[in-house]
């Protein structure tokens, strides 16, 4: 049996980026005054964010605005 690892973040720019890059939201968690969004496929999410930091991620501005 293979388990899916999840990526959890409360950073709004990470959330917008992952949504615009078509990553799947599994849900969210409330923790005090913070809301954490949970995305499927942790490794793929981390790869997208590494591409963002290294300025290699290509997204349409429209997708970011719509996220």
C-alpha positions as CSV (number, residue, x, y, z in Angstrom):
1,X,0.0,0.0,0.0
2,X,1.3,3.4,-0.9
3,X,0.5,6.5,1.1
4,X,0.0,9.9,-0.3
5,X,2.1,12.5,1.4
6,X,0.4,15.9,1.8
7,X,1.8,19.4,1.6
8,X,0.5,21.8,4.3
9,X,0.9,25.6,4.2
10,X,-0.7,28.8,5.5
11,X,1.4,31.1,3.2
12,X,-1.0,32.8,0.9
13,X,1.5,33.2,-1.9
14,X,2.3,29.5,-1.8
15,X,-1.4,28.7,-1.8
16,X,-2.0,30.9,-4.9
17,X,1.0,29.5,-6.7
18,X,0.0,25.8,-6.1
19,X,-3.6,26.5,-7.1
20,X,-2.5,28.3,-10.3
21,X,-0.2,25.4,-11.1
22,X,-3.2,23.0,-10.8
23,X,-2.3,21.2,-7.6
24,X,-5.2,19.5,-5.9
25,X,-6.4,20.8,-2.6
26,X,-7.3,18.0,-0.2
27,X,-8.8,20.2,2.5
28,X,-7.9,22.7,5.1
29,X,-7.3,22.8,8.9
30,X,-8.0,25.5,11.4
31,X,-5.3,26.0,14.0
32,X,-6.0,28.8,16.3
33,X,-6.4,32.0,14.1
34,X,-4.6,30.3,11.2
35,X,-6.0,28.3,8.3
36,X,-3.7,25.7,6.7
37,X,-4.4,24.5,3.2
38,X,-3.5,20.8,2.5
39,X,-2.4,19.8,-1.0
40,X,-2.0,16.3,-2.4
41,X,1.4,15.1,-3.6
42,X,3.9,16.8,-1.3
43,X,6.9,16.2,-3.6
44,X,5.2,17.7,-6.6
45,X,4.2,20.8,-4.6
46,X,7.7,21.2,-3.3
47,X,9.1,20.9,-6.8
48,X,6.7,23.7,-8.0
49,X,7.8,25.9,-5.2
50,X,11.5,25.2,-5.8
51,X,10.9,26.2,-9.5
52,X,9.2,29.4,-8.3
53,X,12.2,30.4,-6.0
54,X,14.7,29.6,-8.8
55,X,12.6,31.7,-11.3
56,X,12.0,28.7,-13.6
57,X,8.3,28.3,-12.9
58,X,6.1,29.4,-15.8
59,X,2.6,30.4,-15.0
60,X,0.2,32.7,-16.8
61,X,-0.6,35.9,-14.9
62,X,-4.3,35.2,-15.5
63,X,-4.0,31.9,-13.6
64,X,-2.4,33.6,-10.6
65,X,-5.1,36.3,-10.6
66,X,-7.8,33.7,-10.8
67,X,-6.3,31.7,-8.0
